[in-house]
Amino acid sequence: HDGSWVLGPFDGSITVNESCIFVQRTGNSVTTVYDSDGKIIGQVNGVVSSCTDGIIVSRESAEDTTIWHISDADSTESRAALAAVKVGAFSDGTATVQLTENEWGFIDEDGTVTEVDAAWLDESCDGYALAKNAEGKFGVLDSSGKTVAKFQYSNGTQCGDALPLYQLWETEDECMVLSAAMGQKLMLPKDLNAQQLIALPESYFAYTDAEGNSVVFDDLESFAF
């Protein structure tokens, strides 16, 4: 009557993600999925790794490998399963996947994998991901494997909270911020001095100016890349 519900006692774990509650009991090979009202939606195989973009990603050990399951969050219906090192969280219909120690790619909701020429991929964001090649240089790829920013940067990070914005450094003293979706680099504050931007909600950013003051802003201006 007070909007709460009780589950237990039991041995295991409870995880809340988006509008779902995941209950994994010790010794069970499945996770039970509840909605926010405490009603059972269904079960998924293994332990839940992420639930984003309407997709549940879960994993279970199988002999010498890990099986990753992709399921619909509304029904828990299985969409795909594959052996892999890791499957990331979904964003705009795709996630990054590490197939082996040296093989990476993007995977869609039906399990179709697009392998890319990269030695590492960060989490997917709206169909883009920060990437690193075998020489240790950073760039940005889209989910088709197309290069959005060339592998020529000494360091990189996603700096846009939930947006595909990437801060890339050519040297320690020189950086730029790329909007992958727009294909443009953004005008930075003159006193940023190549320090790493802190991503805040609602497209705000923060950094420390020369006087040691924390500066919060949301007025990045774009120009042609």
C-alpha positions in Angstrom: 0.0 0.0 0.0 3.0 2.4 0.5 4.5 1.7 -2.9 7.0 -0.8 -1.6 7.3 -4.6 -1.8 9.3 -7.2 0.0 11.3 -10.0 -1.5 13.1 -12.5 0.7 14.7 -13.7 2.8 17.1 -15.3 0.2 20.7 -15.8 -0.7 21.7 -13.9 -3.8 21.7 -10.4 -5.2 19.2 -7.7 -6.3 20.0 -5.1 -8.9 17.8 -2.2 -10.1 18.4 -0.9 -13.6 16.0 1.5 -15.5 12.5 0.2 -14.7 13.5 -3.4 -13.9 14.6 -5.3 -10.8 16.9 -8.3 -11.3 17.0 -11.0 -8.7 19.8 -13.6 -9.0 19.6 -16.4 -6.4 22.8 -18.1 -5.3 23.2 -21.4 -7.2 20.6 -20.5 -9.9 21.7 -20.3 -13.6 19.0 -17.7 -14.4 18.0 -14.2 -13.3 14.4 -13.3 -12.6 13.2 -10.0 -13.9 10.6 -8.0 -12.1 8.9 -4.7 -13.2 8.7 -1.7 -10.9 5.5 -3.0 -9.4 7.1 -6.2 -8.3 5.5 -8.4 -11.0 7.6 -11.0 -12.7 8.3 -10.3 -16.3 10.3 -13.4 -16.9 13.8 -14.9 -16.6 17.0 -14.5 -18.5 20.0 -16.8 -18.6 23.0 -16.1 -16.4 23.8 -12.9 -14.5 22.7 -9.5 -15.9 25.5 -7.3 -17.1 23.5 -4.3 -18.4 20.0 -3.1 -19.2 19.9 -0.2 -21.5 18.0 0.9 -24.7 15.4 -1.8 -24.0 17.9 -4.6 -24.1 19.2 -6.9 -21.3 22.7 -8.2 -21.7 23.5 -11.2 -19.4 26.3 -13.7 -19.2 26.9 -17.3 -18.0 30.0 -19.4 -17.8 30.3 -22.4 -20.1 33.4 -24.6 -19.8 36.3 -22.5 -21.2 34.2 -19.6 -22.5 31.5 -17.1 -21.6 28.1 -17.1 -23.3 26.5 -13.7 -23.6 22.7 -13.4 -24.0 20.8 -10.5 -25.6 17.2 -10.3 -24.4 14.2 -8.0 -24.8 13.7 -6.0 -21.6 9.9 -5.8 -22.0 9.4 -9.6 -22.4 12.8 -11.2 -21.5 12.5 -13.0 -24.9 15.9 -14.1 -26.1 17.2 -12.2 -29.2 20.6 -13.8 -29.6 23.5 -15.6 -27.8 27.2 -15.8 -28.6 30.5 -16.8 -27.1 32.6 -13.7 -26.4 34.9 -12.1 -23.9 32.6 -9.2 -23.3 29.4 -7.5 -24.6 28.9 -3.9 -23.6 25.7 -2.0 -22.9 23.4 -1.1 -25.8 22.9 2.4 -27.1 20.9 3.2 -30.2 20.6 -0.4 -31.2 24.2 -1.4 -31.0 26.8 -2.4 -28.4 30.6 -3.0 -28.6 31.8 -6.6 -28.3 35.2 -8.2 -27.6 35.2 -11.5 -29.5 38.7 -12.6 -28.6 41.8 -11.0 -27.0 42.5 -9.1 -30.3 39.1 -9.1 -32.1 36.6 -6.4 -31.5 33.4 -5.2 -33.2 29.8 -3.9 -32.9 26.8 -6.1 -32.3 23.2 -5.4 -33.0 20.1 -6.5 -31.1 19.8 -9.6 -33.2 23.3 -10.7 -32.6 24.8 -9.7 -35.9 28.5 -8.7 -35.4 30.4 -6.2 -37.5 34.1 -6.7 -36.8 36.3 -3.6 -36.9 40.1 -3.0 -37.3 40.8 -2.0 -33.7 42.7 -3.4 -30.7 40.1 -1.9 -28.2 36.7 -0.4 -28.2 35.0 1.6 -25.4 31.3 1.4 -24.8 28.9 2.3 -27.6 27.2 5.7 -27.5 24.5 6.3 -30.1 26.3 4.0 -32.5 29.8 5.4 -32.0 32.8 4.3 -29.9 36.2 5.5 -28.9 38.8 3.1 -30.3 42.5 2.3 -30.1 44.7 0.6 -32.7 47.5 -1.8 -32.2 50.0 1.1 -32.1 48.2 2.6 -29.1 46.7 5.5 -31.1 43.1 6.6 -30.4 40.3 7.4 -32.9 36.5 7.1 -33.2 34.5 4.5 -35.2 30.9 4.1 -36.0 28.9 0.9 -35.8 29.5 0.1 -39.4 33.3 0.2 -38.8 33.7 3.5 -40.6 36.4 5.8 -39.2 35.0 9.0 -37.8 38.3 10.3 -36.3 41.6 8.8 -37.6 43.9 6.8 -35.3 46.3 9.7 -34.7 45.7 10.8 -31.1 47.9 10.0 -28.1 44.9 9.8 -25.8 41.1 10.0 -25.8 37.9 9.8 -23.8 34.2 10.1 -24.2 33.3 13.5 -22.6 29.7 13.9 -23.4 27.9 12.0 -20.6 25.2 10.3 -22.8 26.3 12.1 -26.0 28.9 10.9 -28.6 31.4 13.6 -27.8 35.0 12.7 -27.7 38.0 14.6 -26.4 41.1 13.7 -28.3 44.7 14.7 -27.6 47.3 15.1 -30.3 49.8 16.1 -27.6 49.6 16.7 -23.9 49.1 20.4 -24.7 46.8 20.2 -27.6 43.3 18.6 -27.8 40.0 18.9 -29.5 36.4 17.7 -28.9 34.7 15.9 -31.7 30.9 15.6 -32.1 30.8 12.2 -33.8 27.1 12.5 -34.8 27.7 15.9 -36.4 31.1 15.1 -37.8 32.4 18.4 -36.4 34.9 19.5 -33.8 33.8 22.0 -31.2 35.1 25.3 -30.1 36.7 25.0 -26.6 37.1 27.6 -23.9 40.4 29.5 -24.5 41.6 28.8 -20.9 41.0 25.1 -21.0 44.7 24.4 -21.7 44.1 20.8 -22.9 42.8 19.6 -19.5 40.1 16.9 -19.5 36.6 18.1 -19.5 34.2 16.8 -16.9 30.9 15.7 -18.4 27.8 16.8 -16.4 24.1 16.0 -17.0 22.0 18.0 -19.6 25.0 18.6 -21.8 26.9 20.7 -19.3 30.7 20.5 -18.9 33.2 21.6 -16.2 36.9 22.4 -15.9 39.2 24.4 -13.7 40.5 27.8 -14.9 43.9 29.3 -14.4 42.8 30.8 -11.0 41.6 27.5 -9.7 37.9 28.2 -10.1 35.5 25.5 -11.3 33.8 26.6 -14.5 30.5 25.0 -15.6 29.3 25.8 -19.1 27.1 24.5 -21.9 28.0 26.8 -24.8 30.3 24.7 -27.0 30.1 26.1 -30.5 30.7 23.9 -33.5 32.6 24.6 -36.7 33.3 22.5 -39.7 35.5 19.5 -39.1 
